[in-house]
Amino acid sequence: MKVQDVTTCNVALLTGGWSDEREISRASGEACAKALREAGFSVVDVLDVAEEGFVQRLACGKYDVAFVAMHGRYGEDGCIQGLLEVLHLPYTFSGVLASAMGTEKDVAKVMYRQAGIPTPENVVIKPGTVLSSAEQDELVERLGLPLFVKPACNGSSYGITRVTDVSQLPAALELASSQGDNALVEQCITGMEITVPVIGNDDPQALPIVEIVTGAEFYDLKVKYEPGELHHVIPARLSEDVYARAQELAISAHKALGCRGASRSDFIVTADGTPYILETNTIPGMTETSLLPDSARRAGIEFPELCRRFVEFALQ
């Protein structure tokens, strides 16, 4: 679909859902709906995908584009994208395959390594696996301590444990795989935490890098949803060459996964200036405290304009 003015489009804003991040998705949806209206869109209908009759409303609503403001399972993993493909309805952000690969951290790591993007070493443990004492010791010997145990396909820091002693491994694995996911046991890389937003389709551009300052052991749920000014330093305090390298790697990750519209890749930059990628978010948070909107503002892109651009990217 090609239109002279995207604000004439009827927008279905998809939010909510069933994941652990349902309430965060609803907050993103409310913020994006407000921003789109401020940008001049006259029809912005907010649809909670978990409500009865959602599919019928979406299919019969004569919408021109869907704005996906969902995070986590069913929203960021390719499921809702598959439905939108069946309905032949253009939608914001990445397609089915890129969404699925970005959500599955172990699969994303394969793509990163093929693209030459440094990422921490890891081991994947299938749900229900009980490691013997010898296997636990072998895992620790391979990855070192501390290490992180996380669900391979969850987001927003849910189910993550920072393991500092081998005795903590069984409980950490049980927590990470409690929803039937593989558990990702990952080497702990120390250094500066940064995130690099990228926007665009065929010619993606990196936005200013955000340095994350927490004082916590890692960027956990409590810290993540506190006001951004408490934890976001923009631009990140990196040397010029390391800064450029991190942006380059974020664009490479965006392309390696096949992302479109936007992505946000999280890195740890070690003391020697090497950025190690942790994960790529294919639908970054869109609340007032979120990282990508904060970065975009520093680049001179206010939130309503950012959301308008996402609709443009969806229609390209």
N, C-alpha and C positions, 0 to 999 in steps of 0.2 A: 504494500500500500504506500502510495506517495501522496503527501498532502503539502500544500503551500505553508500552512500554519498548523503545527502539531497540536496547538491548544484547542483546535476544533474537534479533536478526537474525543470519543467517549471512552473513559478509562475505568476498567474494573480493577480496583486495588485489592489484592488478595493478601489476607493476613490471618493470624490465629493459628489454627491447626491443632495437632495432638502431641507435639513434641515437648521435651523439657523446656524448650524456649518459647512456648506459646505466648506467655505474657510479654516477653521481649518483642516477639513478632507483632503483637497488638500495639505496643508502644511505637515500634517502627512504622506500622501502618497509619496510626493516627498522625504522626509527624509528617509522613510523606503525603497524606491526603491534604493536610493543611498547606504544605509547601506547593503542591500542584495547583491548588485553588489560588494561592497567591501568585503563581506563575501565569494565571489566566485560563486554566482549564475550567470549563463550566460544568462538565459532567464527570464527577469522580465518585463512583459508588464503592463503598468499602464493604467487601464480602469476607466473612469469616468462613474459611473452607470447612470448618468442623460443624457448621450449622446445617440443620436438615434442609434439604432442597437447594443446597449450594450449586450443584452441577447444573440443575435445571435453570436456575437464575443466571448462571454464567453463560450457558448455551443459548438462552433465549433473550439475552439482554442487549443484543445489537451493539456489542462493544467493538471498538476498533483496536484496542490494545489492552493487555493485562500488565499491571505493575505488580511484580511479585515482592512483597515485603514480608517474607517468611524466612525463618531460620530453623536449622535442625532437620530432623527426620520428616519426610513427606513434603518438605518445602524447599530444602536446599540440596536434596540428594537426587534430583531428577524425576521424582514422582509427579509433582504438580506440573512440571515441564512436559512430561509425557502426555498428560491430559490436555494441556494447551496445544500440543502438536496435533492430537486427534481432532480437536475443535478448529484447527487451522486459525488459531488466534495468536497474533504476534505478542511477544512478552519480553519484559525487561530481563537483563542479565543472561547468564549462561544457559546453553542448551542441555539436553538430557545427558549426553556422555560427559561433558565437562563438569556438570554438576555432580554426577555420580563419582567421577574420579577425584574431584576436589574434596568430596565428603569422606571418601575412604582414604585415610591418611597413608596407609601402607601402599596403596596403588599410586597415590600422588607422589610418594617418594621414589617409586620406580621411574616415573616420568621426569622427576627432578634430576635423578642421576643420569638418565639418558641425555638430558639437556645440559649436563655439566654443571648443575647447580649444587653446591655443597649442602649436605643435610646430615644431621646426626645419625650415627649407626643405630640400628634397631633390630628387634626380634619380634615376630608376630606369634602370639599364643592363642590358640583356638579356645572358644568358650567350653567350660567343663574340664579343661586340662588340669590335672593335678601334678605339679612338679615335685619330684623327689628332692631330698636335701642336696644330693649331688648335682642335680640339674639346676637347682637354685644357685648353688655355689658357682657352677659353670657360667650361668647367666651373668652373675655379678662380676666374675673374673673377666668376662668378655666386654661388658659395658661399663664397669666401674660403679662406684658409689660417690655421691647420690645418683639415682636414676629416676626417670619418670615412667609411670604406668598410666596409660590413658585408653579410653575406648577408641578403637580405630575409626569409628564413623560418627562420633558425637561431636558437639561443638560447644563453644562458650564456656570452656573449662569445667564442664560437668564430668564427674567420675574420675578426675585426675588425682593421683597421689604422688607426692615426692618421697621416694623411698630412700632412707638413709641407713637402713640396716636390713640385712637379708631376711630377718624374721618378719619384716613388714610385707614381704612379697606376696604371700598367699592372700591376705586380706585385700591388698591393692589389686591383684588380678581378679578376685571375686567381684570387687566393686566395678572395675572397668568392664567386665563381661556380664554384668547383672541384667542387661537388656538383650543378651544374645549376641553381642558384638564380639569380634576378635579384640584381644587386648594388644596394644602396642607398647612394648617395653623399649624405652628409648634412652640412649646415652644423654647425660646431662652436660650441655655445653654452657659454660659461664661467660658472661660478658654483658654488653649493653643490649637491652631489649628494644627492638624497633619494629615498626610496621610500615609497609610501603604500599599506599593505595595506587591503583592503576585504573584509568578509565579509557574507554574506546573499544572499537571492534578490530578492524584490519590494521590500523595504525595506532595502537594503544600508547598512551602517554602516562608517565609516572608523576604523581602529585608529590608535594613536599613530604619528606619522611618525618614520621612522628617517633620521638624517643619516649619510651614508657618508663616512668620513675615511680616505683611502688613502695619500696621499703619492706615489701612482703617477700616470701620465698619465691613466689612466681605470680604471674598476672591472673589471680584467681577471681571467682565470681564477685566477691565483695568489692574488690578494687575496680573491677571492670565496669561496674555500673555506678561508681561514684562520679561526681562532677569532673569533667575532663581537665579543667584547669588545675586540679590537684595532681594529675599524673602525666599530662601530655606536654612535651617540650617540642615545639615546632619552630624552625627545623631542628632535626636531631643534631647533637653536637659531635659530628664526625668530621674527619679530615675530608678535603674536597674529593680526593680520589676514592676513598672508601664510600663516601656518600653516592658518588656517581656509579660505583660498582654495585651497590645495593639496589639502586633504581634499575640498573641494567638487568640484574638478576630477577627482580620482581616482574619486569616486562617479559623476560624469558619464561618465567613460571606461568604467567598469564597465557602466553602463546603455547607452551608445552601442554597445558591442560585443555587448550582450545576455548578459553574463556571469552566472553564478549560483554560489553557494557561496562562492567567493573569487576575488580577483584581487589583483595587486600592480603598481601603476603606478610607473614610474621617471621622475623629473623632474630637470631642472637649474633651480635658482632663480637668476636673474640679480641683479646688484647693485641693480637698481631694484625687485626684489621680484616679478618675473614668473616663475611656474613654467611651464617648457616641458616637455611630456611627450615622452619618448623611446620608450617601449613599455609594453605591459601584458602581464604574465605571467598566463595563465589557470590554470596549475597551478604556483603558487609552490613553491620548494624547501622540503622538510620534513625537513632534517637538523638536527643539534644546532646548527650554525652558521648556519642559515637565518634570513632576515630576518623573514618573517611570524611564525613562532613566537616570535621575540625580541620583536617588537612586541606580540603577544598577551599574553605574560607581563607586560609593563608595564601592560597593561589589566586584569590580574587573571585572565586566562584561561590556565590551565596547559595543557600540550600534550595530555594525555589528554582534557581537556574540549573543547579545540579540535577534535580529531579526531572526538569524539562529535557535536559540532555539525555537522561536515561531513556525517556520515551523516544527521542529521536534515534538513539542507537538501536532501540528495539524495532523501529520501522525501516531501518536501512536495509 
